[in-house]
Amino acid sequence: MSTTTRIETAFTSTLLPTPGHTAYINRFTRSGTVPPKPTAVKTVISAATSHLARYDAQIVLAQRELDRLVSERNTLAGYVDSCRSAIAPIQKLPTELLVEIFDLCFPEDKYHPSWPTAKDELYRVSHRDLLQLAQVSCYWFRVVTETPKLWATIVVDTSLWGHESTPYRLMAKFLWSALVRGGNHPLDIDIGLAATRSDKPVLGMLETQRHRWKSVFIFTDPWAKVPQSLASWNTENLEALFLDLRWKAAQTIEAPRLKSLTFAGKLDNQPSLPWSQLEKCTYRRHSVDYCKESPLSVLRLATNAEISLEFDLGVCFGNAVAVTETLTSDIPALHLELANAGDSAAVARLFDCLTLSGLRSFEYEPQADTLPPVWSTEHFLMLSDRSGFSARLMHLKIEALGVSDVELLRCLKALPQLEDLFVLETHPTHKLVTDVLLEGLRCSPGIAPIIPRLAVLRLHSRLEFSDGLYADLVASRVENCVLGDVELLSMSWEKKKKDHMVSGKNKRTKEKKNHSRIRPFHPEESSFHMTVRHVRIGWMIHAQSDRWPQESVERR
């Protein structure tokens, strides 16, 4: 019998009340009285028992039929989905491309959430995202579990082990599983040690894979001792190393391929490293680390590297510090991030003790969440003169107080080889990117510009300048480019207001005129992103102003 027939012949009780019958009975229940003929009501009650039983039986049959229909429908839908999957384009993807897709689908903060919890630690040590992908199909399971590249990043923070959700044995099991699945693929390690009982077994497992280490980041709490197992390393494939271990004794690290080093803490007992082969070196002096050695001593150690130093200028070069030593170095690049740098005398001492005869790149800015350091124009010019910046300095980034637009132009005149200039004015009272600065950078016919080779100009500004003068600067630099034939790809003059990008043609008339003055360099749109055949030219201004609390303006 078909489903339709079964429903049509379903039982219907002859005792079903009409609206009149229901109203008649309700009148008595509401008034609290008894019907005059209770025998008829009792007869309905007695007869309804069998009718209700028949309804229950019909409902059971109907429910079984409905379950059958739902089950068959789901089976067919699943089969159709499988058919679609069997012929889907992703089935034709090479395994290598599928692995790249897997790698790109992970969130950027997968390994380093802002405030990691024990649950975050469980997810990243177990590689939860990979395990979820592995559940899609047998094929994906094989791809995930048999591709060492996907398991080649290990992030561990032992301070989060031992919680209810991160028991030691379970975490150690997940860590070892990831190391095994990584095979012999180069390994990126980020480990935080917290002087807990899990430190030793974690280090033990990682040291079994020492031949795979490519990038290693090790951090310990200030009270944690440097593990004895880290006293001597021999890592033949290590290329990048970050150490913040509060070294208590000299360590030896043999790494013939090491190119990048970042370390923090005291310099008194720095590890024995292959300093001469480093290409990039970053040193961070914690404010709590008292050390007789100046942070500039790193320039003596890593003589061939691009060096970045982060330290408290007041502690290292303040009035209470006697600076008697001068330092000469041929390093190619120096990046200074300074804190507590409001004393111009300390800045003068810093500049006076340096001679950087090989410098090609110099960056001077504050540490995060601190005021910009002050600047000493006279002492910078003396540093430039004795170091020969006029012959080789090509990149300058400056975010500083105590320097005017006129003084900055004086410094720039001493740097004729400069090709890349980045000027930031972030303090509310500091005006540096002004009409005076832009006029000084503009190329005029018949007059040699102060920076003839300037190819990239980046300005983080508060818009204390004239739009027309900015347009003049861009146009003059493009017209007088001395680095090769200009091949202009695209140009745009845009304003960002309340998170909506508005094209230049919707702006005020003055800015339309400036836009039209730039447009002839390309028949289509304009952009202050211009490409030269040999050198990249980019003109960018980030602007913000206290006068526009609801508005952020960006010009490119």
C-alpha positions as a Python dict, from the first residue, in 0.01 Angstrom:
ca = {
    (1, 'M'): (0, 0, 0),
    (2, 'S'): (137, 343, -93),
    (3, 'T'): (197, 614, 160),
    (4, 'T'): (-78, 828, 6),
    (5, 'T'): (-333, 543, 37),
    (6, 'R'): (-237, 478, 399),
    (7, 'I'): (-292, 843, 490),
    (8, 'E'): (-626, 859, 306),
    (9, 'T'): (-769, 553, 487),
    (10, 'A'): (-648, 663, 831),
    (11, 'F'): (-892, 631, 1124),
    (12, 'T'): (-1124, 921, 1211),
    (13, 'S'): (-1327, 902, 1532),
    (14, 'T'): (-1705, 953, 1527),
    (15, 'L'): (-1678, 1110, 1871),
    (16, 'L'): (-1494, 1421, 1752),
    (17, 'P'): (-1686, 1717, 1898),
    (18, 'T'): (-1835, 2000, 1700),
    (19, 'P'): (-1772, 2360, 1811),
    (20, 'G'): (-2120, 2353, 1964),
    (21, 'H'): (-2043, 2046, 2176),
    (22, 'T'): (-1717, 2201, 2298),
    (23, 'A'): (-1889, 2528, 2393),
    (24, 'Y'): (-2164, 2335, 2576),
    (25, 'I'): (-1916, 2146, 2798),
    (26, 'N'): (-1697, 2454, 2859),
    (27, 'R'): (-2000, 2640, 2993),
    (28, 'F'): (-2031, 2396, 3279),
    (29, 'T'): (-1660, 2376, 3361),
    (30, 'R'): (-1638, 2754, 3382),
    (31, 'S'): (-1953, 2798, 3593),
    (32, 'G'): (-1876, 2514, 3831),
    (33, 'T'): (-2207, 2336, 3765),
    (34, 'V'): (-2290, 1981, 3647),
    (35, 'P'): (-2465, 1902, 3315),
    (36, 'P'): (-2833, 1805, 3357),
    (37, 'K'): (-2770, 1474, 3170),
    (38, 'P'): (-2436, 1342, 3304),
    (39, 'T'): (-2503, 993, 3166),
    (40, 'A'): (-2443, 1112, 2808),
    (41, 'V'): (-2110, 1266, 2907),
    (42, 'K'): (-2001, 943, 3078),
    (43, 'T'): (-2088, 748, 2763),
    (44, 'V'): (-1852, 973, 2558),
    (45, 'I'): (-1574, 921, 2810),
    (46, 'S'): (-1613, 543, 2804),
    (47, 'A'): (-1631, 515, 2427),
    (48, 'A'): (-1336, 753, 2366),
    (49, 'T'): (-1088, 511, 2530),
    (50, 'S'): (-1087, 271, 2237),
    (51, 'H'): (-1085, 553, 1986),
    (52, 'L'): (-775, 707, 2147),
    (53, 'A'): (-602, 370, 2136),
    (54, 'R'): (-670, 345, 1761),
    (55, 'Y'): (-528, 697, 1715),
    (56, 'D'): (-209, 593, 1900),
    (57, 'A'): (-169, 291, 1675),
    (58, 'Q'): (-217, 507, 1363),
    (59, 'I'): (40, 759, 1490),
    (60, 'V'): (297, 482, 1540),
    (61, 'L'): (244, 359, 1186),
    (62, 'A'): (264, 712, 1045),
    (63, 'Q'): (579, 784, 1242),
    (64, 'R'): (743, 469, 1109),
    (65, 'E'): (648, 569, 755),
    (66, 'L'): (783, 921, 810),
    (67, 'D'): (1108, 781, 950),
    (68, 'R'): (1142, 561, 643),
    (69, 'L'): (1089, 853, 410),
    (70, 'V'): (1339, 1072, 597),
    (71, 'S'): (1597, 794, 603),
    (72, 'E'): (1563, 720, 231),
    (73, 'R'): (1572, 1090, 148),
    (74, 'N'): (1892, 1139, 353),
    (75, 'T'): (2053, 834, 192),
    (76, 'L'): (1980, 965, -154),
    (77, 'A'): (2102, 1317, -64),
    (78, 'G'): (2425, 1175, 76),
    (79, 'Y'): (2476, 968, -238),
    (80, 'V'): (2425, 1276, -457),
    (81, 'D'): (2673, 1472, -247),
    (82, 'S'): (2925, 1190, -286),
    (83, 'C'): (2870, 1193, -662),
    (84, 'R'): (2928, 1568, -672),
    (85, 'S'): (3242, 1529, -461),
    (86, 'A'): (3372, 1254, -687),
    (87, 'I'): (3372, 1488, -989),
    (88, 'A'): (3455, 1814, -801),
    (89, 'P'): (3753, 2017, -934),
    (90, 'I'): (3933, 1983, -599),
    (91, 'Q'): (3967, 1609, -666),
    (92, 'K'): (4197, 1695, -956),
    (93, 'L'): (4429, 1918, -750),
    (94, 'P'): (4784, 1791, -709),
    (95, 'T'): (4869, 1702, -352),
    (96, 'E'): (5131, 1977, -340),
    (97, 'L'): (4871, 2242, -423),
    (98, 'L'): (4624, 2100, -172),
    (99, 'V'): (4894, 2124, 96),
    (100, 'E'): (4949, 2491, 9),
    (101, 'I'): (4575, 2553, 44),
    (102, 'F'): (4575, 2382, 383),
    (103, 'D'): (4865, 2598, 491),
    (104, 'L'): (4689, 2920, 387),
    (105, 'C'): (4356, 2842, 553),
    (106, 'F'): (4492, 2868, 906),
    (107, 'P'): (4430, 3196, 1095),
    (108, 'E'): (4727, 3433, 1127),
    (109, 'D'): (4716, 3419, 1508),
    (110, 'K'): (4694, 3040, 1517),
    (111, 'Y'): (5022, 3007, 1706),
    (112, 'H'): (5030, 3343, 1885),
    (113, 'P'): (4689, 3459, 2013),
    (114, 'S'): (4686, 3789, 2200),
    (115, 'W'): (4627, 3635, 2543),
    (116, 'P'): (4692, 3260, 2521),
    (117, 'T'): (4500, 3033, 2754),
    (118, 'A'): (4543, 2667, 2845),
    (119, 'K'): (4287, 2583, 2575),
    (120, 'D'): (4491, 2778, 2316),
    (121, 'E'): (4798, 2582, 2423),
    (122, 'L'): (4611, 2253, 2379),
    (123, 'Y'): (4491, 2354, 2031),
    (124, 'R'): (4832, 2464, 1900),
    (125, 'V'): (5035, 2176, 2046),
    (126, 'S'): (4785, 1922, 1913),
    (127, 'H'): (4757, 2110, 1580),
    (128, 'R'): (4379, 2103, 1614),
    (129, 'D'): (4322, 2278, 1280),
    (130, 'L'): (4509, 2003, 1098),
    (131, 'L'): (4319, 1732, 1280),
    (132, 'Q'): (3990, 1892, 1177),
    (133, 'L'): (4095, 1893, 811),
    (134, 'A'): (4199, 1528, 844),
    (135, 'Q'): (3839, 1432, 929),
    (136, 'V'): (3701, 1540, 590),
    (137, 'S'): (3799, 1226, 400),
    (138, 'C'): (4044, 937, 400),
    (139, 'Y'): (4239, 1113, 126),
    (140, 'W'): (4266, 1437, 326),
    (141, 'F'): (4363, 1234, 632),
    (142, 'R'): (4654, 1084, 441),
    (143, 'V'): (4757, 1423, 302),
    (144, 'V'): (4751, 1588, 645),
    (145, 'T'): (4922, 1314, 841),
    (146, 'E'): (5181, 1228, 575),
    (147, 'T'): (5292, 1584, 483),
    (148, 'P'): (5582, 1682, 712),
    (149, 'K'): (5565, 2049, 608),
    (150, 'L'): (5230, 2094, 784),
    (151, 'W'): (5379, 1975, 1114),
    (152, 'A'): (5701, 2175, 1094),
    (153, 'T'): (5600, 2457, 1332),
    (154, 'I'): (5616, 2383, 1705),
    (155, 'V'): (5493, 2640, 1958),
    (156, 'V'): (5505, 2548, 2327),
    (157, 'D'): (5453, 2748, 2647),
    (158, 'T'): (5520, 2525, 2945),
    (159, 'S'): (5363, 2777, 3185),
    (160, 'L'): (5025, 2666, 3045),
    (161, 'W'): (5088, 2294, 3099),
    (162, 'G'): (4948, 2108, 3397),
    (163, 'H'): (4605, 2268, 3393),
    (164, 'E'): (4284, 2067, 3386),
    (165, 'S'): (4264, 2093, 3005),
    (166, 'T'): (4641, 2049, 2951),
    (167, 'P'): (4765, 1752, 3159),
    (168, 'Y'): (5137, 1683, 3119),
    (169, 'R'): (5107, 1336, 2967),
    (170, 'L'): (4848, 1439, 2708),
    (171, 'M'): (5047, 1747, 2603),
    (172, 'A'): (5371, 1548, 2578),
    (173, 'K'): (5189, 1290, 2362),
    (174, 'F'): (5062, 1560, 2124),
    (175, 'L'): (5407, 1723, 2103),
    (176, 'W'): (5585, 1398, 2021),
    (177, 'S'): (5318, 1308, 1762),
    (178, 'A'): (5376, 1641, 1584),
    (179, 'L'): (5753, 1592, 1588),
    (180, 'V'): (5720, 1243, 1439),
    (181, 'R'): (5480, 1354, 1167),
    (182, 'G'): (5723, 1634, 1075),
    (183, 'G'): (5969, 1374, 952),
    (184, 'N'): (6295, 1540, 846),
    (185, 'H'): (6141, 1871, 736),
    (186, 'P'): (6322, 2182, 873),
    (187, 'L'): (6167, 2279, 1205),
    (188, 'D'): (6052, 2620, 1335),
    (189, 'I'): (6040, 2618, 1715),
    (190, 'D'): (5894, 2872, 1957),
    (191, 'I'): (5928, 2763, 2318),
    (192, 'G'): (5860, 2940, 2645),
    (193, 'L'): (6012, 2788, 2960),
    (194, 'A'): (5854, 2862, 3297),
    (195, 'A'): (6069, 2669, 3549),
    (196, 'T'): (5809, 2392, 3568),
    (197, 'R'): (5850, 2015, 3572),
    (198, 'S'): (5754, 2000, 3203),
    (199, 'D'): (6062, 2197, 3090),
    (200, 'K'): (6302, 1902, 3096),
    (201, 'P'): (6088, 1649, 2902),
    (202, 'V'): (5990, 1915, 2647),
    (203, 'L'): (6354, 2010, 2587),
    (204, 'G'): (6443, 1643, 2569),
    (205, 'M'): (6195, 1579, 2290),
    (206, 'L'): (6301, 1890, 2097),
    (207, 'E'): (6671, 1806, 2128),
    (208, 'T'): (6613, 1471, 1958),
    (209, 'Q'): (6522, 1679, 1651),
    (210, 'R'): (6817, 1918, 1674),
    (211, 'H'): (6935, 1825, 1326),
    (212, 'R'): (6607, 1970, 1191),
    (213, 'W'): (6618, 2307, 1371),
    (214, 'K'): (6588, 2593, 1123),
    (215, 'S'): (6440, 2873, 1335),
    (216, 'V'): (6442, 2870, 1716),
    (217, 'F'): (6281, 3114, 1959),
    (218, 'I'): (6351, 3043, 2328),
    (219, 'F'): (6219, 3257, 2613),
    (220, 'T'): (6239, 3197, 2987),
    (221, 'D'): (6079, 3372, 3282),
    (222, 'P'): (6322, 3602, 3468),
    (223, 'W'): (6348, 3357, 3760),
    (224, 'A'): (6400, 3049, 3546),
    (225, 'K'): (6747, 2900, 3522),
    (226, 'V'): (6905, 2831, 3188),
    (227, 'P'): (6870, 2454, 3138),
    (228, 'Q'): (7202, 2273, 3147),
    (229, 'S'): (7109, 2098, 2824),
    (230, 'L'): (7131, 2434, 2646),
    (231, 'A'): (7492, 2486, 2752),
    (232, 'S'): (7633, 2363, 2424),
    (233, 'W'): (7458, 2340, 2089),
    (234, 'N'): (7568, 2203, 1757),
    (235, 'T'): (7291, 2275, 1509),
    (236, 'E'): (7412, 2245, 1153),
    (237, 'N'): (7088, 2367, 985),
    (238, 'L'): (6997, 2653, 1221),
    (239, 'E'): (6940, 2981, 1031),
    (240, 'A'): (6752, 3207, 1276),
    (241, 'L'): (6777, 3221, 1656),
    (242, 'F'): (6596, 3423, 1925),
    (243, 'L'): (6726, 3390, 2279),
    (244, 'D'): (6592, 3551, 2594),
    (245, 'L'): (6743, 3329, 2858),
    (246, 'R'): (6902, 3558, 3116),
    (247, 'W'): (7235, 3382, 3061),
    (248, 'K'): (7417, 3289, 3384),
    (249, 'A'): (7728, 3150, 3224),
    (250, 'A'): (7895, 3148, 2887),
    (251, 'Q'): (7727, 2918, 2638),
    (252, 'T'): (7861, 2778, 2313),
    (253, 'I'): (7647, 2761, 2002),
    (254, 'E'): (7786, 2613, 1684),
    (255, 'A'): (7563, 2693, 1387),
    (256, 'P'): (7746, 2721, 1053),
    (257, 'R'): (7432, 2843, 871),
    (258, 'L'): (7314, 3095, 1130),
    (259, 'K'): (7229, 3428, 962),
    (260, 'S'): (6979, 3599, 1193),
    (261, 'L'): (7008, 3648, 1569),
    (262, 'T'): (6778, 3821, 1817),
    (263, 'F'): (6873, 3813, 2183),
    (264, 'A'): (6788, 3994, 2504),
    (265, 'G'): (6916, 4032, 2855),
    (266, 'K'): (7267, 4112, 2978),
    (267, 'L'): (7569, 4136, 2756),
    (268, 'D'): (7819, 4042, 3028),
    (269, 'N'): (7788, 3668, 2959),
    (270, 'Q'): (7668, 3662, 2602),
    (271, 'P'): (7681, 3321, 2435),
    (272, 'S'): (7971, 3221, 2216),
    (273, 'L'): (7831, 3255, 1867),
    (274, 'P'): (7961, 3270, 1509),
    (275, 'W'): (7914, 3650, 1511),
    (276, 'S'): (8107, 3721, 1192),
    (277, 'Q'): (7868, 3523, 971),
    (278, 'L'): (7551, 3699, 1092),
    (279, 'E'): (7358, 3908, 840),
    (280, 'K'): (7099, 4044, 1084),
    (281, 'C'): (7132, 4096, 1459),
    (282, 'T'): (6880, 4243, 1705),
    (283, 'Y'): (6960, 4312, 2069),
    (284, 'R'): (6698, 4411, 2329),
    (285, 'R'): (6813, 4546, 2664),
    (286, 'H'): (6548, 4506, 2930),
    (287, 'S'): (6521, 4806, 3164),
    (288, 'V'): (6563, 4571, 3463),
    (289, 'D'): (6891, 4432, 3330),
    (290, 'Y'): (7179, 4631, 3475),
    (291, 'C'): (7488, 4567, 3271),
    (292, 'K'): (7826, 4735, 3255),
    (293, 'E'): (7852, 4662, 2885),
    (294, 'S'): (7699, 4927, 2656),
    (295, 'P'): (7438, 4795, 2413),
    (296, 'L'): (7658, 4943, 2140),
    (297, 'S'): (7907, 4664, 2214),
    (298, 'V'): (7699, 4449, 1980),
    (299, 'L'): (7844, 4655, 1692),
    (300, 'R'): (8184, 4509, 1783),
    (301, 'L'): (8055, 4152, 1784),
    (302, 'A'): (7838, 4135, 1471),
    (303, 'T'): (8064, 4336, 1245),
    (304, 'N'): (7899, 4236, 916),
    (305, 'A'): (7533, 4238, 1017),
    (306, 'E'): (7243, 4477, 990),
    (307, 'I'): (7195, 4567, 1356),
    (308, 'S'): (6885, 4669, 1548),
    (309, 'L'): (6922, 4792, 1908),
    (310, 'E'): (6638, 4845, 2155),
    (311, 'F'): (6734, 5000, 2488),
    (312, 'D'): (6664, 5270, 2746),
    (313, 'L'): (6870, 5570, 2642),
    (314, 'G'): (6847, 5733, 2983),
    (315, 'V'): (6987, 5426, 3156),
    (316, 'C'): (7270, 5372, 2910),
    (317, 'F'): (7368, 5730, 2819),
    (318, 'G'): (7214, 5950, 3088),
    (319, 'N'): (7397, 6207, 3300),
    (320, 'A'): (7489, 5945, 3560),
    (321, 'V'): (7667, 5734, 3299),
    (322, 'A'): (8026, 5815, 3210),
    (323, 'V'): (8071, 5750, 2839),
    (324, 'T'): (8442, 5754, 2764),
    (325, 'E'): (8465, 5495, 2489),
    (326, 'T'): (8421, 5556, 2118),
    (327, 'L'): (8319, 5281, 1881),
    (328, 'T'): (8403, 5241, 1513),
    (329, 'S'): (8214, 4992, 1300),
    (330, 'D'): (8157, 4906, 933),
    (331, 'I'): (7808, 4762, 979),
    (332, 'P'): (7578, 4827, 677),
    (333, 'A'): (7261, 4916, 869),
    (334, 'L'): (7167, 5044, 1216),
    (335, 'H'): (6815, 5058, 1357),
    (336, 'L'): (6772, 5231, 1695),
    (337, 'E'): (6452, 5194, 1899),
    (338, 'L'): (6491, 5409, 2208),
    (339, 'A'): (6297, 5456, 2531),
    (340, 'N'): (6334, 5736, 2787),
    (341, 'A'): (6509, 5945, 2521),
    (342, 'G'): (6397, 6294, 2616),
    (343, 'D'): (6745, 6417, 2712),
    (344, 'S'): (6924, 6582, 2419),
    (345, 'A'): (7255, 6548, 2604),
    (346, 'A'): (7212, 6167, 2613),
    (347, 'V'): (7139, 6166, 2239),
    (348, 'A'): (7452, 6377, 2183),
    (349, 'R'): (7659, 6125, 2383),
    (350, 'L'): (7514, 5844, 2175),
    (351, 'F'): (7602, 6010, 1844),
    (352, 'D'): (7945, 6127, 1965),
    (353, 'C'): (8067, 5780, 2058),
    (354, 'L'): (7991, 5633, 1714),
    (355, 'T'): (8176, 5623, 1384),
    (356, 'L'): (7992, 5419, 1122),
    (357, 'S'): (8203, 5429, 810),
    (358, 'G'): (8012, 5156, 621),
    (359, 'L'): (7656, 5258, 706),
    (360, 'R'): (7400, 5256, 423),
    (361, 'S'): (7078, 5251, 627),
    (362, 'F'): (6992, 5441, 948),
    (363, 'E'): (6661, 5427, 1137),
    (364, 'Y'): (6586, 5630, 1451),
    (365, 'E'): (6252, 5584, 1628),
    (366, 'P'): (6090, 5517, 1967),
    (367, 'Q'): (6013, 5184, 2126),
    (368, 'A'): (5648, 5081, 2121),
    (369, 'D'): (5420, 5289, 2344),
    (370, 'T'): (5688, 5547, 2428),
    (371, 'L'): (5741, 5909, 2328),
    (372, 'P'): (5958, 5974, 2024),
    (373, 'P'): (6324, 6035, 2113),
    (374, 'V'): (6471, 6382, 2079),
    (375, 'W'): (6713, 6461, 1799),
    (376, 'S'): (7044, 6643, 1798),
    (377, 'T'): (7104, 6799, 1458),
    (378, 'E'): (7457, 6926, 1527),
    (379, 'H'): (7581, 6596, 1666),
    (380, 'F'): (7417, 6398, 1384),
    (381, 'L'): (7596, 6617, 1131),
    (382, 'M'): (7925, 6554, 1310),
    (383, 'L'): (7851, 6180, 1306),
    (384, 'S'): (7768, 6207, 935),
    (385, 'D'): (8089, 6394, 860),
    (386, 'R'): (8330, 6157, 1035),
    (387, 'S'): (8144, 5848, 910),
    (388, 'G'): (8122, 5959, 548),
    (389, 'F'): (7742, 5937, 521),
    (390, 'S'): (7755, 6170, 219),
    (391, 'A'): (7915, 5893, 13),
    (392, 'R'): (7701, 5592, 102),
    (393, 'L'): (7393, 5647, 326),
    (394, 'M'): (7093, 5551, 111),
    (395, 'H'): (6805, 5497, 358),
    (396, 'L'): (6693, 5719, 648),
    (397, 'K'): (6393, 5676, 876),
    (398, 'I'): (6335, 5935, 1148),
    (399, 'E'): (6063, 5974, 1411),
    (400, 'A'): (6194, 6223, 1662),
    (401, 'L'): (6116, 6534, 1865),
    (402, 'G'): (6333, 6841, 1897),
    (403, 'V'): (6398, 6874, 1525),
    (404, 'S'): (6238, 7134, 1300),
    (405, 'D'): (6169, 7119, 929),
    (406, 'V'): (6466, 7353, 868),
    (407, 'E'): (6699, 7137, 1077),
    (408, 'L'): (6586, 6822, 899),
    (409, 'L'): (6665, 6984, 565),
    (410, 'R'): (7014, 7065, 697),
    (411, 'C'): (7062, 6696, 775),
    (412, 'L'): (6928, 6589, 436),
    (413, 'K'): (7164, 6823, 251),
    (414, 'A'): (7451, 6622, 400),
    (415, 'L'): (7308, 6300, 249),
    (416, 'P'): (7320, 6339, -131),
    (417, 'Q'): (7316, 5960, -193),
    (418, 'L'): (6984, 5914, -11),
    (419, 'E'): (6730, 5713, -212),
    (420, 'D'): (6472, 5621, 53),
    (421, 'L'): (6337, 5873, 309),
    (422, 'F'): (6073, 5799, 574),
    (423, 'V'): (5966, 6087, 801),
    (424, 'L'): (5707, 6044, 1077),
    (425, 'E'): (5542, 6310, 1289),
    (426, 'T'): (5329, 6131, 1547),
    (427, 'H'): (5340, 6364, 1847),
    (428, 'P'): (5047, 6613, 1862),
    (429, 'T'): (5275, 6915, 1913),
    (430, 'H'): (5537, 6818, 1659),
    (431, 'K'): (5517, 6964, 1308),
    (432, 'L'): (5781, 6832, 1074),
    (433, 'V'): (5613, 6755, 740),
    (434, 'T'): (5539, 7116, 645),
    (435, 'D'): (5546, 7338, 336),
    (436, 'V'): (5906, 7425, 422),
    (437, 'L'): (6012, 7059, 408),
    (438, 'L'): (5819, 6985, 87),
    (439, 'E'): (5954, 7297, -81),
    (440, 'G'): (6307, 7193, 16),
    (441, 'L'): (6256, 6849, -139),
    (442, 'R'): (6101, 6981, -461),
    (443, 'C'): (6308, 6981, -777),
    (444, 'S'): (6331, 7321, -949),
    (445, 'P'): (6455, 7373, -1307),
    (446, 'G'): (6818, 7475, -1314),
    (447, 'I'): (6866, 7414, -941),
    (448, 'A'): (7027, 7094, -811),
    (449, 'P'): (6792, 6921, -562),
    (450, 'I'): (6925, 6851, -214),
    (451, 'I'): (6857, 6478, -257),
    (452, 'P'): (6896, 6415, -631),
    (453, 'R'): (6865, 6034, -608),
    (454, 'L'): (6548, 6027, -394),
    (455, 'A'): (6331, 5740, -521),
    (456, 'V'): (6101, 5657, -228),
    (457, 'L'): (5938, 5915, -1),
    (458, 'R'): (5711, 5809, 283),
    (459, 'L'): (5554, 6067, 512),
    (460, 'H'): (5342, 5995, 819),
    (461, 'S'): (5193, 6340, 854),
    (462, 'R'): (4933, 6550, 1035),
    (463, 'L'): (4854, 6734, 711),
    (464, 'E'): (5026, 7059, 805),
    (465, 'F'): (5109, 7137, 443),
    (466, 'S'): (4948, 7266, 122),
    (467, 'D'): (4797, 7019, -122),
    (468, 'G'): (4925, 7219, -418),
    (469, 'L'): (5281, 7213, -291),
    (470, 'Y'): (5262, 6838, -240),
    (471, 'A'): (5142, 6797, -599),
    (472, 'D'): (5432, 7017, -714),
    (473, 'L'): (5677, 6795, -526),
    (474, 'V'): (5545, 6475, -683),
    (475, 'A'): (5537, 6622, -1033),
    (476, 'S'): (5885, 6772, -1006),
    (477, 'R'): (6038, 6447, -885),
    (478, 'V'): (5880, 6244, -1164),
    (479, 'E'): (5984, 6495, -1429),
    (480, 'N'): (6341, 6515, -1302),
    (481, 'C'): (6401, 6149, -1213),
    (482, 'V'): (6771, 6076, -1268),
    (483, 'L'): (6759, 5703, -1201),
    (484, 'G'): (6622, 5586, -1535),
    (485, 'D'): (6324, 5616, -1765),
    (486, 'V'): (5998, 5642, -1573),
    (487, 'E'): (5738, 5383, -1657),
    (488, 'L'): (5424, 5499, -1480),
    (489, 'L'): (5181, 5219, -1415),
    (490, 'S'): (4892, 5377, -1226),
    (491, 'M'): (4805, 5678, -1015),
    (492, 'S'): (4525, 5765, -775),
    (493, 'W'): (4441, 6050, -545),
    (494, 'E'): (4205, 5918, -281),
    (495, 'K'): (4053, 6017, 48),
    (496, 'K'): (3943, 5770, 312),
    (497, 'K'): (3654, 5897, 521),
    (498, 'K'): (3466, 5694, 781),
    (499, 'D'): (3602, 5368, 640),
    (500, 'H'): (3471, 5443, 290),
    (501, 'M'): (3713, 5507, 3),
    (502, 'V'): (3603, 5803, -210),
    (503, 'S'): (3764, 5874, -547),
    (504, 'G'): (3934, 6206, -612),
    (505, 'K'): (3659, 6335, -838),
    (506, 'N'): (3426, 6362, -539),
    (507, 'K'): (3661, 6585, -345),
    (508, 'R'): (3674, 6962, -329),
    (509, 'T'): (3770, 7166, -636),
    (510, 'K'): (4121, 7245, -513),
    (511, 'E'): (4210, 6877, -484),
    (512, 'K'): (4055, 6809, -827),
    (513, 'K'): (4292, 7061, -975),
    (514, 'N'): (4590, 6902, -803),
    (515, 'H'): (4477, 6563, -926),
    (516, 'S'): (4457, 6691, -1282),
    (517, 'R'): (4812, 6823, -1253),
    (518, 'I'): (4936, 6474, -1165),
    (519, 'R'): (4716, 6289, -1418),
    (520, 'P'): (4916, 6380, -1735),
    (521, 'F'): (5193, 6145, -1624),
    (522, 'H'): (4960, 5862, -1716),
    (523, 'P'): (4658, 5879, -1951),
    (524, 'E'): (4445, 5658, -1729),
    (525, 'E'): (4438, 5690, -1348),
    (526, 'S'): (4717, 5838, -1136),
    (527, 'S'): (4886, 5681, -835),
    (528, 'F'): (5165, 5796, -622),
    (529, 'H'): (5297, 5443, -676),
    (530, 'M'): (5526, 5472, -974),
    (531, 'T'): (5759, 5206, -1106),
    (532, 'V'): (6093, 5290, -1258),
    (533, 'R'): (6266, 5024, -1464),
    (534, 'H'): (6553, 5001, -1215),
    (535, 'V'): (6415, 5151, -895),
    (536, 'R'): (6076, 5140, -728),
    (537, 'I'): (5929, 5487, -671),
    (538, 'G'): (5657, 5523, -411),
    (539, 'W'): (5502, 5835, -264),
    (540, 'M'): (5281, 5779, 34),
    (541, 'I'): (5132, 5995, 305),
    (542, 'H'): (4944, 5861, 606),
    (543, 'A'): (4762, 6146, 771),
    (544, 'Q'): (4565, 6196, 1087),
    (545, 'S'): (4458, 6504, 1277),
    (546, 'D'): (4304, 6586, 1613),
    (547, 'R'): (4078, 6824, 1424),
    (548, 'W'): (3901, 6529, 1258),
    (549, 'P'): (3810, 6289, 1538),
    (550, 'Q'): (3579, 6092, 1309),
    (551, 'E'): (3798, 6099, 1002),
    (552, 'S'): (4117, 5931, 890),
    (553, 'V'): (4272, 6058, 568),
    (554, 'E'): (4511, 5863, 352),
    (555, 'R'): (4672, 5995, 38),
    (556, 'R'): (4857, 5776, -202),
}
